[in-house]
Amino acid sequence: MKKVYMEHRGNTAGVENNKFYEIIDDDQRVIARWGAIGTPGTSSCICESANEDDRIEAFDEKMQAKVAKGYNVIEEGGVVVESRPSSAGRKWGLEIETHSDIPVEEIVAKMRERGLEVRVRTAQYFKSDGRTWDVKADASCGLEFASPICSGEAGMFDAKIAVEKIRELCPDAVTSKCGLHVTVDVDDHSNEDLKRLIIGYLRAQEHFYSQCNESRQSNRYCERNPDSALPKMLKASLSDVISMAGGNNRYHGLNLTRLRERGVVEFRMMESSVAIRKVGTWIRSCVSFVDGMKASGISFKSTDPMKPETFEKILAGTWRGNVRRPVRPRIARPAPQLQEEEPEEN
């Protein structure tokens, strides 16, 4: 018997995937089984033949097709392979708050089975070093799962595994008191890039809050950043912009208190969740907003709330706003020489 188990945890057409695909050759048939991770799924016969070559061809063709679509091989021939997608991209981190009445050791064991390195110290809070998944005490709600420094689809893959294992063993792990925090690296930003990011966020913050539930709208742990001084920010220094945007209080939707020392910003407004696609979509939105604002190169001239279509373009990385294109110098061309007309023949 030959068997391959694959998972797809990437993004297709703006939708976060959480799918598996399994191919089995039982020496008579090649059977495929697929569906959402954690469900029995659906099965179908791909090939039925006593000829081994026919089955090998059908098996390999289906496997290659799924890998080409973004599936990662997790187990092959009874051996755990656990391949990961690319880690290219901006660095970020995730914190998932839960209540304390969860089967921590069982969840951690499941995470470790899937190749995640986990450190557990639930009696107290401790500062993560960005190398492991850390399970620690959280004063506001109970326990917190903090990711290592992640990046790209590899980081997204691992984050979804962590969320999946929490949900698998405790589907009611979160309450209205729990938050979901995404920290995004901005160490590659210039002062102008950071000003653009902060001002852009203030103009767009209602789009972020519109994705959050009622418990987060007036929550003291993720209050809206003050935007009354937006007109002054357009011509202010970066230091003043940070201060005017609430940079001295970490309990804002966009936490700017670690910007100067560590070169990161933290999105705090989303409620905690163990819905795998929801978590993946939120991480991608936060990271894409930072990427999109930097890529835009825009120089803000307005402080009006950002239009929904503009916000979507920023997330897609296609917004260039009011950036002026360089004017090509006009090339001086010599005046045309007039030719004398030849006399007409009689």
C-alpha positions, 0 to 999 in steps of 0.5 A: 500500500502507498499513501500520501497525505497533503495539506493546503493552508495558503491563500487562493483568490483572497480566501484562506485555505484549510484543506487536506488531500490524501491519495491511497494506492491499495494495490487495486485502486487509487483512491483520493480523499479530500475536505476541510482539515479535521473532517472525514472528507469525501473520497473517490476512486481515481483509477482501478487497475491490476496494472501497477504502472497504470496506478503509479501514473494516476497516483503521481499525476494527481500528487503533482497536480496538488503540489502545483496548487499549493499543497504541502506533503505532510506524510508519505509512505508512513513517514512524516515529511512535514514540508513547509512553504516559502518563508519569504516576506515581512516578519510578524508575530501572533498572540492568541489569548484564551481562557485558562480552563483548557487542556494545555498539555494535550494541545502542546503535545499535538503542536509538537507532533506537527513539528512546532517547538513549544515552550510552556510556563503557565504559572506566570508571564514571561517575555518571548524571545521569538524563537518558539511558540510560548504558552504563558499566563495572561493577566486579562483572560487566562493564557496566551499562545505567542508565536515565534517570529514568522514570515511568509506562507511558512509562518502562516502554515504554522500559525494555522496548525497552532490554531487548529490544535487549540480548536481541536481539543477546546473549540470554546477556548476563547471568550469575549475578554480574549484578543488576537494580536498581530505584531508586524516588523517595520524595521525596513521603514524610513521616517517618511514610511513610518509617518505614511503608515501611521497617518494611513492607519488613522485614516483607515482604522474604521475599516479595521474595527468594522471587521471586529465584533461588538466586544472590541469596539469600546474595549479599554485594551484596544481603544481607537488611536486619537486622530484629532490632530491629523491635520497637524501630522501632515507637516509634523516630525515622526516623533510628534506624529507618534505622540499625537497618535497615542504612541505612549499608550500600548492599549490602542488598536495600533500599538506604537509603543515598541516602534522606536526601540524594536521597530514593530507595530502591533494590531490589537483590535481583533477579538481572539478566535480559533476559526482557522481561516479567520485568523489567517485572513486577519494576519494577512490583512495586517501584514498586507496593510504595512506592505501596501502603505510602504509600497504606495510611496504616497505623500498624504495631502488629505485627512479624510477617512479612507474610502473602502476601495482605497483600503482594498487596493492597499491590502492588494498592494496596488495603490499608488494614490497621488504619487506623481509620475516623473515628467519626461524631459522634452527632447529638442528636435531640429525644425524641419527643413523646407524643400523647394518645390520642383517646377511642374513639367509642361 
